[in-house]
Amino acid sequence: MNNNEIYNKLRNVLSEKEILRDEPMKVHTSFKIGGPADFFVVPTCVESLVSTIKLCSKEKIPYYIIGNGSNLLVSDKGFRGVIVQIYKNFNEVRIVGDRVSAQAGVLLSKLSKQIYEASLEGFEFASGIPGTLGGAVFMNAGAYGGEMKHILEDVTVITHQGDLINLPKEALALDYRSSILQQEDYVAISATLKLKKGDQAFIKSTLEQLSHKRKTRQPLEIPSAGSTFKRPEGYYAGKLIMDSGLKGYSIGGAQVSEKHCGFVVNKGNATAKDVILLMEHIRLIVKEKFGVELEPEVKLLGQADE
Ligand SMILES: Cc1cc2nc3c(=O)[nH]c(=O)nc-3n(C[C@H](O)[C@H](O)[C@H](O)COP(=O)(O)OP(=O)(O)OC[C@H]3O[C@@H](n4cnc5c(N)ncnc54)[C@H](O)[C@@H]3O)c2cc1C
């Protein structure tokens, strides 16, 4: 099917303004890297989102979901298919007692503010993670001893066939930076969190402490996708990279952060290829020096040599 045919099919389920063509992905990723997506769609309701997934599955049109693009490295050639963004159009939040039900597109920072205002405790760890709730469920995001796993009650997903199902926590296979959503290509549309009543002043002070830690230890002022590699058991990726003498090492515009070696940063006009070559170099040196295999945490979209 050519792109005009794909466009016509998409127009059966989405309005003209929900479909962007040849959209540069660098605009939608925290790394500020990535070539054009043939189609970048922003469904405005659950119905059009479900219809888009159903259409792509039925017609075998490649598709990929993104939230805020804060854990993504998109190839310089972009993506041949449909990127479906679940972000600003899906940000409803409802808090009843100690339960928070929210749509997948809400930013964790915004959610954290509402949770704080409701004096609920247990979500502080997530306040500085710059992703959406859907991305955090998919990744089982975590920080400072907290993880989505600890607070999720259930998640509603769209299956590859376009069916809506509700998965209780036990069915989510939540593990370090992984979940059933990754294995089954499920698309999260909403989730319920179970928190507990807390003291607002105490929550505020925890939020401030964690924010201070992030600002002083992470290169938040330079584009990146957060921790480039997962934490290998028994080690810290950042320390292994630093102890390998790679602090500040760069290839093209990609650099091992001087502030936190666990982050590869885009110090200006880095290409995806620069980042991939740097990641390969880091993996090689760390393996040589310490015998440890680093596994990417960042999700790669597109081929390394593209
Ligand atoms: C400065 C910085 C600091 C960070 N700190 C942390 C941290 O402390 N802890 C941590 O865990 N992460 C951290 N990250 C990484 C990132 O913010 C998280 O992984 C976040 O959960 C990704 O959410 P997102 O909406 O940006 O997802 P995206 O980057 O858009 O997508 C990431 C993956 O999730 C999938 N996805 C996104 N939305 C959905 C959905 N609704 N349904 C199904 N799949 C979906 C995508 O297909 C993709 O594979 C950091 C990143 C940056 C840039």
The ligand as a MOL file (V3000), in Angstrom:
LIG
                    3D

  0  0  0     0  0            999 V3000
M  V30 BEGIN CTAB
M  V30 COUNTS 53 58 0 0 0
M  V30 BEGIN ATOM
M  V30 1 C 15.9000 13.5520 32.0410 0
M  V30 2 C 15.2330 12.2000 32.1050 0
M  V30 3 C 15.1290 11.5350 33.3150 0
M  V30 4 C 14.5090 10.2880 33.3770 0
M  V30 5 N 14.4130 9.6590 34.5950 0
M  V30 6 C 13.8160 8.4490 34.6690 0
M  V30 7 C 13.7060 7.7800 35.9260 0
M  V30 8 O 14.1030 8.2760 36.9770 0
M  V30 9 N 13.1130 6.5490 35.9410 0
M  V30 10 C 12.6420 5.9600 34.8050 0
M  V30 11 O 12.0990 4.8400 34.8940 0
M  V30 12 N 12.7360 6.5770 33.6000 0
M  V30 13 C 13.3030 7.7990 33.5040 0
M  V30 14 N 13.3970 8.4170 32.2860 0
M  V30 15 C 12.9310 7.7360 31.0750 0
M  V30 16 C 11.4580 8.0130 30.6960 0
M  V30 17 O 11.0280 9.2860 31.1620 0
M  V30 18 C 10.5180 6.9150 31.2080 0
M  V30 19 O 10.8560 5.6640 30.6510 0
M  V30 20 C 9.0470 7.2150 30.9060 0
M  V30 21 O 8.2590 6.2740 31.5610 0
M  V30 22 C 8.7340 7.1670 29.4020 0
M  V30 23 O 7.4360 7.7200 29.1920 0
M  V30 24 P 7.0660 8.4200 27.8030 0
M  V30 25 O 5.6340 8.7960 27.8590 0
M  V30 26 O 8.0030 9.5260 27.4970 0
M  V30 27 O 7.2640 7.2100 26.8130 0
M  V30 28 P 7.9250 7.2080 25.3450 0
M  V30 29 O 9.3540 7.5860 25.4450 0
M  V30 30 O 7.0560 7.9890 24.4210 0
M  V30 31 O 7.8410 5.6750 25.0260 0
M  V30 32 C 8.6500 4.7380 25.7250 0
M  V30 33 C 8.1220 3.3340 25.4120 0
M  V30 34 O 6.8190 3.2130 25.9580 0
M  V30 35 C 5.8680 2.8710 24.9460 0
M  V30 36 N 4.6160 3.5920 25.2620 0
M  V30 37 C 4.4650 4.9050 25.5360 0
M  V30 38 N 3.1770 5.1850 25.8250 0
M  V30 39 C 2.4990 4.0070 25.7360 0
M  V30 40 C 1.1370 3.6180 25.9210 0
M  V30 41 N 0.1950 4.4890 26.2500 0
M  V30 42 N 0.8140 2.3070 25.7410 0
M  V30 43 C 1.7590 1.4030 25.3790 0
M  V30 44 N 3.0460 1.7140 25.1890 0
M  V30 45 C 3.4320 2.9870 25.3740 0
M  V30 46 C 6.4950 3.3150 23.6300 0
M  V30 47 O 6.0230 2.5120 22.5430 0
M  V30 48 C 7.9880 3.0920 23.9010 0
M  V30 49 O 8.3680 1.7850 23.6120 0
M  V30 50 C 13.9960 9.6770 32.1990 0
M  V30 51 C 14.1060 10.3570 30.9760 0
M  V30 52 C 14.7190 11.6130 30.9260 0
M  V30 53 C 14.7950 12.3260 29.6000 0
M  V30 END ATOM
M  V30 BEGIN BOND
M  V30 1 1 1 2
M  V30 2 1 2 3
M  V30 3 2 2 52
M  V30 4 2 3 4
M  V30 5 1 4 5
M  V30 6 1 4 50
M  V30 7 2 5 6
M  V30 8 1 6 7
M  V30 9 1 6 13
M  V30 10 2 7 8
M  V30 11 1 7 9
M  V30 12 1 9 10
M  V30 13 2 10 11
M  V30 14 1 10 12
M  V30 15 2 12 13
M  V30 16 1 13 14
M  V30 17 1 14 15
M  V30 18 1 14 50
M  V30 19 1 15 16
M  V30 20 1 16 17
M  V30 21 1 16 18
M  V30 22 1 18 19
M  V30 23 1 18 20
M  V30 24 1 20 21
M  V30 25 1 20 22
M  V30 26 1 22 23
M  V30 27 1 23 24
M  V30 28 2 24 25
M  V30 29 1 24 26
M  V30 30 1 24 27
M  V30 31 1 27 28
M  V30 32 2 28 29
M  V30 33 1 28 30
M  V30 34 1 28 31
M  V30 35 1 31 32
M  V30 36 1 32 33
M  V30 37 1 33 34
M  V30 38 1 33 48
M  V30 39 1 34 35
M  V30 40 1 35 36
M  V30 41 1 35 46
M  V30 42 1 36 37
M  V30 43 1 36 45
M  V30 44 2 37 38
M  V30 45 1 38 39
M  V30 46 1 39 40
M  V30 47 2 39 45
M  V30 48 1 40 41
M  V30 49 2 40 42
M  V30 50 1 42 43
M  V30 51 2 43 44
M  V30 52 1 44 45
M  V30 53 1 46 47
M  V30 54 1 46 48
M  V30 55 1 48 49
M  V30 56 2 50 51
M  V30 57 1 51 52
M  V30 58 1 52 53
M  V30 END BOND
M  V30 END CTAB
M  END
